[in-house]
Amino acid sequence: MNINFTIEKNDNTSKGRIGRFSTTHGTINTPIFMPVGTRATVKTLDPGEVADLGFDIVLANTYHLFLRPGHDVVKDLNGLHRFMAWPRSILTDSGGYQVFSMRELTKISEKGVEFASHIDGTRHLLTPELSIGIQEALGADIIMAFDEPVAPESSHDYTKMASERSTRWAERCLTARERKDQALFGITQGGFDKDLRKESAQQITNLGFDGYAIGGLSVGESKEVMGAMIDCTEPHLPIDKPRYLMGVGTPDDLVRCVARGIDMFDCVMPTRNARNGTLFTSQGKIIIKNSKYVRDDSPLDPECSCHTCKNFTKAYLRHLFMSGEILGIKLNTLHNLAFYRHTIEKIRQAIRDDNLGEWAAKLEKE
Amino acid sequence: MNINFTIEKNDNTSKGRIGRFSTTHGTINTPIFMPVGTRATVKTLDPGEVADLGFDIVLANTYHLFLRPGHDVVKDLNGLHRFMAWPRSILTDSGGYQVFSMRELTKISEKGVEFASHIDGTRHLLTPELSIGIQEALGADIIMAFDEPVAPESSHDYTKMASERSTRWAERCLTARERKDQALFGITQGGFDKDLRKESAQQITNLGFDGYAIGGLSVGESKEVMGAMIDCTEPHLPIDKPRYLMGVGTPDDLVRCVARGIDMFDCVMPTRNARNGTLFTSQGKIIIKNSKYVRDDSPLDPECSCHTCKNFTKAYLRHLFMSGEILGIKLNTLHNLAFYRHTIEKIRQAIRDDNLGEWAAKLEKE
């Protein structure tokens, strides 16, 4: 599918760029952060609230929706957009990352990955063809090739073998693809080896996808290593396709990685941290359960204009958190996502002002 | 405080009436159902959502807020309205019911009730004076006298003694009261004995409160017994004050009890049932986890126009419930409260049409 990715502005001081592309469900303005809606819901939020925050696209998980309620069910219910009442764009991952994250319980072969359901222990074989079949049934706007991220502790030989197998799987995904109204992104791998990263990028881009992801990062490595892996992959990705760094990251990561040429991000951090009571603010992180907030009648972040900051005090948010009240988790989630959204806006402004490079360089030194 | 209770319309076929009264934070139109916001939040809902549902008043719990975050904290934070960002009216109970519900752990004397905190086991003595002090610190619009509901299995002698002690406590509450901008309601008791109910109603009304509650019901008795207890209490309550039946009940209970002369209700049923996946609809109760809803793309209730029914299918609500997703609990809560709100509207219309008596009689026979 031609998503018409166009670059509107390049930052003169970094590889950052402002762009946009189209899906069946709207325009995606890049750089972009995609909230994670694992099981067809951005945890705690109503789809209207996600839209009000200004997000044009959310991510959902193939692995989870395959197991429950089942992709056939979602298809019968007219697809994921209707199912979750989200009229904007959706990206589904391929299931590769979930399989990686429970790798002690899986059996990987050339055919695919055999795994046991975390819900009922039933065994399933997820193949590139099935992953594409599931993603076509779900009906997201952007679907991802099925790949195998490797564990950081993997040997060079294993990483090379898995990386090359991911290329073969990527090819099978292209062959299996039937729907023409979905963009299909390839995922580059290569572990923490610069040569393997380069080889994977060359192999995957040679196959020809609608966009390209960098996979297998944000698995515990330092920001320096992550940066180095991006730097040796990015030059081999075509300039005229969106680049998506999977599973990243902190707000500072977004700044540093856009400056390295990345257009798209997703991460559970803002939503998961919110549920744990860790909140991002312009004054640094806040651990809301801290007793110093018991009588604090100020908003979480004086510079934030989100619903949470406009209406509620730290004292109330602390009370809700200490009492285990769901409203607290929801208000925290709203705020953290607003902070990410605001960070993206600041990054866009920095690109317009040609000073993203300076900002990113400052963060690299921290 | 003069709340100016006025009756606008009496039903010719029952004791039902449409009325209204004023608090510092607005007008309360009766009959009314008050959502329960135990710990200063109607569980899962944003205050804006509660207001959008059309509720003018919510209930909060003295016992819970006394223990956490503490009434002094709420007072320092400018009171409960500001704390929970709810600009409309609030009623706080006195703590009597909570003490009753954990009666195995309490020691009751003329002075008050000694109990152990469910949070940290610390021991506290809740007296009528402290209950009023807490409620004045919290700053609700309507506060309740401290009373002792008795267990259904209590002897006649104990019920009589406790009922008379509740009267003495009610008197102490009136004496302890300092704020003039809060309405103070007395609570009638008497267990399941008609004579004791009558005596309690006479004693409490003789003391002179701004409104009157019937306490100690909805503790497991049949609807016939509940009805009989209301019928022997209600004639002794002044016609020109609001009557509040505490902790009641099902939607049908609202119909039957308004027809018996009740103006105000509160109950955890709509919100608690929502969290358990039991939903009220015009076609009867729905247990959303039932597998027959897996592919059901219809709304919960075709006659309901709430946010949940307008936007989401039973299949999606089932998926959220089975996945333990918070959004599901919130959408269920929104719907159940909308159903209660709608029930109240239908009751009001029946009073206007002079046929509430007929409706209630039909339900009595079911």
Contacts between the chains, C-beta under 8 A, distances in Angstrom:
chain1	res1	chain2	res2	distance
A	39	B	319	7.4
A	39	B	320	7.9
A	39	B	323	4.8
A	39	B	325	6.1
A	40	B	316	7.5
A	40	B	319	6.8
A	41	B	320	6.3
A	41	B	325	5.1
A	41	B	327	4.7
A	41	B	328	7.9
A	43	B	325	6.8
A	43	B	326	6.3
A	43	B	327	7.4
A	44	B	326	4.6
A	44	B	327	6.3
A	44	B	330	7.6
A	45	B	327	6.8
A	46	B	307	7.8
A	46	B	327	6.6
A	46	B	330	7.4
A	46	B	331	7.7
A	47	B	311	7.8
A	68	B	319	7.0
A	68	B	322	6.5
A	68	B	323	6.2
A	69	B	294	6.4
A	69	B	315	7.2
A	69	B	318	7.7
A	69	B	319	4.7
A	69	B	322	7.6
A	73	B	294	6.0
A	73	B	295	6.0
A	73	B	315	7.1
A	76	B	295	5.4
A	77	B	295	6.5
A	77	B	297	5.3
A	77	B	313	6.6
A	77	B	315	5.4
A	77	B	316	7.6
A	78	B	297	7.3
A	83	B	313	7.5
A	83	B	315	7.3
A	83	B	316	5.6
A	83	B	319	7.7
A	84	B	316	6.6
A	85	B	311	4.7
A	85	B	312	5.6
A	85	B	316	7.2
A	294	B	69	6.4
A	294	B	73	6.0
A	295	B	73	6.0
A	295	B	76	5.4
A	295	B	77	6.5
A	297	B	77	5.3
A	297	B	78	7.3
A	307	B	46	7.8
A	311	B	47	7.8
A	311	B	85	4.7
A	312	B	85	5.6
A	313	B	77	6.7
A	313	B	83	7.5
A	315	B	69	7.3
A	315	B	73	7.1
A	315	B	77	5.4
A	315	B	83	7.2
A	316	B	40	7.5
A	316	B	77	7.7
A	316	B	83	5.6
A	316	B	84	6.6
A	316	B	85	7.2
A	318	B	69	7.7
A	319	B	39	7.4
A	319	B	40	6.8
A	319	B	68	7.0
A	319	B	69	4.7
A	319	B	83	7.7
A	320	B	39	7.9
A	320	B	41	6.3
A	322	B	68	6.5
A	322	B	69	7.5
A	323	B	39	4.8
A	323	B	68	6.2
A	325	B	39	6.1
A	325	B	41	5.2
A	325	B	43	6.8
A	326	B	43	6.3
A	326	B	44	4.6
A	326	B	326	5.5
A	326	B	329	6.6
A	326	B	330	7.0
A	327	B	41	4.7
A	327	B	43	7.4
A	327	B	44	6.4
A	327	B	45	6.8
A	327	B	46	6.6
A	328	B	41	7.9
A	329	B	326	6.6
A	330	B	44	7.7
A	330	B	46	7.4
A	330	B	326	7.0
A	330	B	330	7.4
A	331	B	46	7.7
